[in-house]
């Protein structure tokens, strides 16, 4: 695994700065867990019958970023990059023939768009609705931190399985 280039999170910042820094730290953690691996290694499954892989996690993270920030917070109506319209399956984890460069490019693009949406929001109290639920930007940021943290635990185990590398 490459050196740790993550930016430490501030210990005494305002709420927006703290939440966005913690989210970026989690994004950087996933990138670090994937660093230096081949396409084949990135596609390596956790254990049968699970479809979980590092590449699947990257594609899933791109979809979650798109869904929460663009579709819900920003009110866009975007389509999943990998799941066909009308499908109930999460195709982001179907990585056998997945293009690694495309997956990372889409993920980085979605993260950049999410950062722009958050930066433009006048406050963390901005709300958006999805179905019958209403969410604040504060909630979305906290949820995204949780989403990445949970999946980064999976990434830890996947990376250790692939090449024995462990770490933070």
C-alpha positions as CSV (number, residue, x, y, z in Angstrom):
1,X,0.0,0.0,0.0
2,X,1.3,3.4,-0.8
3,X,2.2,6.0,1.7
4,X,-0.5,7.7,3.7
5,X,-1.2,11.0,2.0
6,X,-4.5,11.6,3.8
7,X,-4.9,15.0,5.4
8,X,-5.6,14.8,9.1
9,X,-9.0,16.0,10.2
10,X,-9.1,19.2,12.3
11,X,-9.8,18.8,16.0
12,X,-11.3,22.2,16.6
13,X,-13.0,23.4,13.5
14,X,-16.6,24.5,12.8
15,X,-19.2,21.9,12.0
16,X,-19.1,22.1,8.2
17,X,-15.3,22.0,8.1
18,X,-15.2,19.1,10.5
19,X,-17.8,17.0,8.6
20,X,-16.4,17.7,5.1
21,X,-12.8,17.0,6.4
22,X,-13.9,13.7,7.9
23,X,-15.7,12.7,4.8
24,X,-12.7,13.5,2.6
25,X,-10.5,11.5,5.0
26,X,-12.8,8.5,4.5
27,X,-12.7,9.0,0.7
28,X,-8.9,9.2,0.8
29,X,-8.8,6.0,3.0
30,X,-10.6,4.1,0.3
31,X,-8.2,5.4,-2.4
32,X,-5.3,4.4,-0.2
33,X,-6.6,0.9,0.2
34,X,-6.8,0.6,-3.6
35,X,-3.4,2.1,-4.3
36,X,-0.8,0.1,-6.1
37,X,-3.0,-2.9,-7.0
38,X,-3.5,-4.4,-10.4
39,X,-6.9,-4.6,-12.1
40,X,-7.1,-8.3,-11.2
41,X,-6.3,-7.5,-7.6
42,X,-9.0,-4.8,-7.5
43,X,-11.5,-7.3,-8.8
44,X,-10.6,-9.9,-6.2
45,X,-13.7,-11.1,-4.3
46,X,-13.8,-11.2,-0.5
47,X,-15.1,-14.8,-0.1
48,X,-17.6,-16.8,-2.0
49,X,-20.5,-16.2,-2.6
50,X,-19.9,-12.5,-1.8
51,X,-19.4,-10.2,-4.8
52,X,-17.5,-7.7,-2.6
53,X,-14.3,-6.4,-4.1
54,X,-12.3,-3.2,-3.8
55,X,-13.3,-2.2,-7.4
56,X,-16.9,-2.9,-6.4
57,X,-16.5,-0.6,-3.4
58,X,-15.2,2.2,-5.6
59,X,-18.1,1.8,-8.0
60,X,-20.5,1.7,-5.1
61,X,-19.0,4.8,-3.5
62,X,-19.4,6.6,-6.9
63,X,-23.1,5.6,-6.9
64,X,-23.7,6.6,-3.3
65,X,-22.0,10.0,-3.9
66,X,-24.2,10.5,-7.0
67,X,-27.4,9.5,-5.3
68,X,-27.1,11.4,-2.1
69,X,-25.5,14.6,-3.3
70,X,-26.7,15.0,-6.9
71,X,-30.1,13.4,-6.8
72,X,-31.2,14.1,-3.3
73,X,-29.4,17.3,-2.1
74,X,-29.1,18.9,-5.6
75,X,-32.5,17.7,-6.9
76,X,-31.0,16.2,-10.1
77,X,-32.4,13.2,-11.8
78,X,-29.3,11.2,-12.8
79,X,-29.0,7.6,-13.9
80,X,-26.8,5.0,-12.4
81,X,-23.6,4.5,-14.3
82,X,-23.7,0.7,-14.0
83,X,-27.2,-0.4,-13.0
84,X,-29.7,-0.4,-16.0
85,X,-32.9,1.7,-15.6
86,X,-35.6,-0.3,-13.9
87,X,-33.2,-2.9,-12.5
88,X,-33.3,-3.6,-8.8
89,X,-29.9,-5.2,-8.7
90,X,-26.8,-3.2,-7.7
91,X,-24.6,-3.6,-10.7
92,X,-21.8,-1.5,-9.2
93,X,-20.5,-4.7,-7.6
94,X,-20.5,-6.7,-10.9
95,X,-16.8,-6.1,-11.7
96,X,-15.7,-9.1,-13.8
97,X,-15.4,-7.0,-16.9
98,X,-15.4,-3.6,-15.2
99,X,-13.1,-0.9,-16.5
100,X,-10.8,0.1,-13.6
101,X,-9.9,3.5,-15.1
102,X,-13.5,4.3,-15.7
103,X,-14.6,3.4,-12.2
104,X,-12.0,5.6,-10.6
105,X,-12.7,8.5,-13.0
106,X,-16.4,8.3,-12.3
107,X,-15.8,8.1,-8.5
108,X,-13.4,11.1,-8.6
109,X,-15.9,13.0,-10.7
110,X,-18.8,12.3,-8.3
111,X,-16.7,13.3,-5.3
112,X,-15.8,16.6,-7.0
113,X,-19.4,17.3,-7.8
114,X,-20.4,16.4,-4.2
115,X,-17.8,18.9,-2.9
116,X,-19.1,21.6,-5.2
117,X,-22.7,21.0,-4.0
118,X,-21.7,21.1,-0.4
119,X,-19.6,24.3,-0.9
120,X,-22.6,26.1,-2.6
121,X,-25.0,25.2,0.2
122,X,-25.7,28.2,2.4
123,X,-25.8,26.0,5.5
124,X,-25.9,22.5,6.8
125,X,-29.6,23.1,7.5
126,X,-30.5,22.9,3.8
127,X,-33.0,20.2,3.3
128,X,-34.1,18.0,0.5
129,X,-36.7,15.3,0.1
130,X,-36.6,11.8,-1.3
131,X,-39.9,10.0,-1.3
132,X,-41.6,10.7,2.0
133,X,-38.3,11.5,3.8
134,X,-36.6,14.8,4.3
135,X,-32.9,15.1,4.9
136,X,-30.6,17.9,6.0
137,X,-27.2,18.4,4.4
138,X,-25.8,17.7,7.9
139,X,-27.5,14.3,7.9
140,X,-26.2,13.5,4.4
141,X,-22.6,14.4,5.3
142,X,-22.8,12.3,8.5
143,X,-24.4,9.4,6.6
144,X,-21.7,9.5,4.0
145,X,-19.0,9.4,6.7
146,X,-20.7,6.3,8.1
147,X,-21.1,4.8,4.6
148,X,-17.4,5.1,3.8
149,X,-16.2,4.1,7.3
150,X,-18.3,0.9,7.1
151,X,-17.0,0.1,3.7
152,X,-13.4,1.0,4.6
153,X,-13.6,-1.7,7.1
154,X,-14.4,-4.1,4.3
155,X,-11.6,-2.5,2.3
156,X,-9.2,-3.3,5.1
157,X,-10.0,-7.0,5.0
158,X,-10.0,-7.1,1.2
159,X,-6.6,-5.5,1.0
160,X,-5.2,-7.8,3.7
161,X,-6.5,-10.8,1.8
162,X,-5.0,-9.5,-1.5
163,X,-1.4,-8.8,-0.4
164,X,-1.3,-9.0,3.4
165,X,-1.1,-5.3,3.8
166,X,-2.7,-3.9,7.0
167,X,-2.8,-0.5,8.4
168,X,-5.1,2.3,9.4
